């Protein structure tokens, strides 16, 4: 298990930009990707904003003949995989010839399909449920579609670990590479904006009216988003053999399930995941230069995450930021996109900000890098991902 695991390709599809450069420029300039929802009618709701990827045109990535077989989340995932492979300077054929594993995470697989099929059944129009719709309703539809699109015949797994799913796929990929079971891992997550998710989070009273303001005293909740984030991981020897230039190394990860509450995070569970990630990576808290926070903007999450950070880091003012303030909460894609941000922060020596911050909260007594990106060397970054049910996964990333 001594192999070094290197990240060689990044594929973000987000509301602030598509592709590595647009994404990085967006989150470091404090660009907001939040706008009024346009993909479905919100007039009957009391919330109307989300982080839609309005600039995404699936035809830029998927031929029309194949596009008809792919639903929204699969389209986003295919685009992110294409971007990541191109960034890693790997062709589809080259990737397919390696011992490959494809791991993707999500929260609600193909939520837009659930929206449409539910409407059909409510209208008693069951004949409209085509095989495409029915197949897309099965949980592993997204990762199956992506594997089929590219012709990848290696391991193919969907991890429905919700808001921490992207980090889970990274951890699983690290284990396969280090144990010698794979020499190329395509991992990450994708989530399309759906009416069922939007309505659900609104009924949980977790959504802010217009702005996500993590760690701010007057924060009012999360803003839902959509997108995809994919990373290419390879063992060091494969990277050296093809002369690739890596972004970062994944040192390790830590998991916890606090089983405390279905929606409210538990400080001790969050703390345990961070501690296990550092221990697994052989890193001491004093070595961490940046924390990419889960940072949802809800009262409970930000309070408990801040308290856990202060306990793990002994109140050291390590920079912490939440890019959800700009992207919205992309659920299954969230921690994968945040891992991409960690890689770029290490490469560029620049920490993205937490935007929309105005009022200090003594219960969130951390350095949240308010409103402006900060130039600072980042050698070690900790990426936090927490999900419903207390399912937490943190990943440690080192610049190279």
Secondary structure as the mmCIF struct_conf table of DSSP 4:
data_model
#
loop_
_struct_conf.conf_type_id
_struct_conf.id
_struct_conf.beg_label_comp_id
_struct_conf.beg_label_asym_id
_struct_conf.beg_label_seq_id
_struct_conf.end_label_comp_id
_struct_conf.end_label_asym_id
_struct_conf.end_label_seq_id
STRN STRN1 UNK A 5 UNK A 14
TURN_TY1_P TURN_TY1_P1 UNK A 15 UNK A 16
STRN STRN2 UNK A 17 UNK A 18
BEND BEND1 UNK A 19 UNK A 19
HELX_RH_AL_P HELX_RH_AL_P1 UNK A 20 UNK A 28
TURN_TY1_P TURN_TY1_P2 UNK A 29 UNK A 30
STRN STRN3 UNK A 35 UNK A 36
BEND BEND2 UNK A 39 UNK A 40
TURN_TY1_P TURN_TY1_P3 UNK A 43 UNK A 44
BEND BEND3 UNK A 45 UNK A 46
STRN STRN4 UNK A 49 UNK A 50
STRN STRN5 UNK A 51 UNK A 51
TURN_TY1_P TURN_TY1_P4 UNK A 54 UNK A 55
HELX_RH_3T_P HELX_RH_3T_P1 UNK A 58 UNK A 60
TURN_TY1_P TURN_TY1_P5 UNK A 61 UNK A 61
BEND BEND4 UNK A 62 UNK A 62
HELX_RH_AL_P HELX_RH_AL_P2 UNK A 64 UNK A 67
TURN_TY1_P TURN_TY1_P6 UNK A 68 UNK A 69
HELX_RH_AL_P HELX_RH_AL_P3 UNK A 72 UNK A 87
TURN_TY1_P TURN_TY1_P7 UNK A 88 UNK A 89
HELX_RH_AL_P HELX_RH_AL_P4 UNK A 92 UNK A 96
TURN_TY1_P TURN_TY1_P8 UNK A 97 UNK A 97
BEND BEND5 UNK A 98 UNK A 98
STRN STRN6 UNK A 100 UNK A 105
BEND BEND6 UNK A 107 UNK A 108
TURN_TY1_P TURN_TY1_P9 UNK A 109 UNK A 110
HELX_RH_AL_P HELX_RH_AL_P5 UNK A 111 UNK A 122
TURN_TY1_P TURN_TY1_P10 UNK A 123 UNK A 124
HELX_RH_3T_P HELX_RH_3T_P2 UNK A 126 UNK A 128
HELX_RH_AL_P HELX_RH_AL_P6 UNK A 131 UNK A 136
TURN_TY1_P TURN_TY1_P11 UNK A 137 UNK A 137
BEND BEND7 UNK A 138 UNK A 138
TURN_TY1_P TURN_TY1_P12 UNK A 139 UNK A 140
HELX_RH_AL_P HELX_RH_AL_P7 UNK A 141 UNK A 150
TURN_TY1_P TURN_TY1_P13 UNK A 151 UNK A 151
BEND BEND8 UNK A 154 UNK A 154
STRN STRN7 UNK A 155 UNK A 159
HELX_RH_3T_P HELX_RH_3T_P3 UNK A 162 UNK A 164
HELX_RH_AL_P HELX_RH_AL_P8 UNK A 165 UNK A 178
TURN_TY1_P TURN_TY1_P14 UNK A 179 UNK A 180
BEND BEND9 UNK A 181 UNK A 181
BEND BEND10 UNK A 183 UNK A 183
STRN STRN8 UNK A 184 UNK A 191
HELX_RH_AL_P HELX_RH_AL_P9 UNK A 195 UNK A 203
TURN_TY1_P TURN_TY1_P15 UNK A 204 UNK A 205
STRN STRN9 UNK A 207 UNK A 207
BEND BEND11 UNK A 209 UNK A 210
TURN_TY1_P TURN_TY1_P16 UNK A 214 UNK A 215
TURN_TY1_P TURN_TY1_P17 UNK A 217 UNK A 218
STRN STRN10 UNK A 222 UNK A 222
STRN STRN11 UNK A 224 UNK A 225
STRN STRN12 UNK A 227 UNK A 235
HELX_RH_AL_P HELX_RH_AL_P10 UNK A 236 UNK A 241
TURN_TY1_P TURN_TY1_P18 UNK A 242 UNK A 243
BEND BEND12 UNK A 247 UNK A 247
STRN STRN13 UNK A 248 UNK A 257
BEND BEND13 UNK A 260 UNK A 260
BEND BEND14 UNK A 262 UNK A 264
HELX_RH_AL_P HELX_RH_AL_P11 UNK A 267 UNK A 281
TURN_TY1_P TURN_TY1_P19 UNK A 282 UNK A 282
HELX_RH_3T_P HELX_RH_3T_P4 UNK A 285 UNK A 287
STRN STRN14 UNK A 290 UNK A 292
BEND BEND15 UNK A 297 UNK A 297
HELX_RH_AL_P HELX_RH_AL_P12 UNK A 299 UNK A 312
TURN_TY1_P TURN_TY1_P20 UNK A 313 UNK A 315
STRN STRN15 UNK A 319 UNK A 321
TURN_TY1_P TURN_TY1_P21 UNK A 323 UNK A 323
HELX_RH_AL_P HELX_RH_AL_P13 UNK A 324 UNK A 327
STRN STRN16 UNK A 329 UNK A 329
HELX_RH_3T_P HELX_RH_3T_P5 UNK A 331 UNK A 333
HELX_RH_AL_P HELX_RH_AL_P14 UNK A 334 UNK A 348
TURN_TY1_P TURN_TY1_P22 UNK A 349 UNK A 349
STRN STRN17 UNK A 350 UNK A 351
HELX_LH_PP_P HELX_LH_PP_P1 UNK A 352 UNK A 353
STRN STRN18 UNK A 354 UNK A 354
BEND BEND16 UNK A 356 UNK A 356
BEND BEND17 UNK A 359 UNK A 359
HELX_RH_3T_P HELX_RH_3T_P6 UNK A 362 UNK A 364
BEND BEND18 UNK A 366 UNK A 366
STRN STRN19 UNK A 367 UNK A 367
STRN STRN20 UNK A 370 UNK A 370
BEND BEND19 UNK A 371 UNK A 372
STRN STRN21 UNK A 374 UNK A 375
BEND BEND20 UNK A 379 UNK A 379
STRN STRN22 UNK A 380 UNK A 387
HELX_RH_3T_P HELX_RH_3T_P7 UNK A 388 UNK A 390
STRN STRN23 UNK A 391 UNK A 399
#
